[in-house]
Amino acid sequence: MRLRMPCIDRVGLVRDISIVLEERTINIVSIEVEQGAIFLECQAVPESKQAEVIEALGCVPDVHSVETVNFMPSKERAEQLGAVLTSVRDGILVINCAGIIIQCNTAAARILKMSLGEMIGKTLGENLSWNLLVSETLEKACTYRDHEVFVECINSYCVISTTPLQDNNNEVIGVVTVLRDNRDLRNLVQKMTASRPVGFGDITCKSIVMKDLIAQSRRYAASESTVLIRGET
């Protein structure tokens, strides 16, 4: 059972909530406190007792109301983040100040030709010889944008961008690295700049002379012989 309890923050509020559950021998799985609300996840409660438990929690001083929710805030944020990371084509890595990969999306695994299990929890520079501008970003606390870097593990170049992660004291605690495979970028440029094929059917005309010319051109196009075109441009 997961509950959201809008409330006034005060000392001892969590203890009072815990007492209500303890009296009913309900075990607490987790508690998350956010501005103006407490989120509670506890063991499964029989449906016949849920209303009584919710009513009892609602009687705790400074608790405004009690409502059921599907997810705890941390779980919901994780689901949203996972959806975002999965939907983008760019590879994204989150690396802490110890150089350990703590987050990685499927695009990064595809670009680096590894599985997620081979990457998450691994330390850069230990078993993974990658030059992803991570150490430079950690040392200088600066942002790099669109640097072309040779990545040894795939024997190819990637375009790398990095952003330092900072805590409330402006201390660098990690790096977010965005990488794009050069081959993907080249394919995108080719698609954006390629001219659309034009055929005889795209030429509109009413003149009999022009229609005869198009028909003649169709016959020439079917031949492999060299054709010399003369006349005005």
Salt bridges, closest charged atoms under 4 A:
ASP16 OD2 - ARG10 NH2 2.75
ASP16 OD1 - ARG15 NH2 3.26
GLU23 OE1 - ARG24 NH1 3.63
GLU34 OE2 - ARG77 NH1 2.92
GLU41 OE2 - ARG2 NE 3.49
GLU52 OE2 - ARG24 NH2 2.83
ASP62 OD2 - ARG10 NE 2.65
GLU67 OE2 - ARG4 NH1 3.19
GLU79 OE2 - LYS75 NZ 3.07
ASP90 OD2 - ARG180 NE 3.31
ASP146 OD1 - ARG180 NH1 3.46
ASP181 OD2 - ARG183 NH2 2.78
ASP184 OD2 - ARG110 NH1 3.47
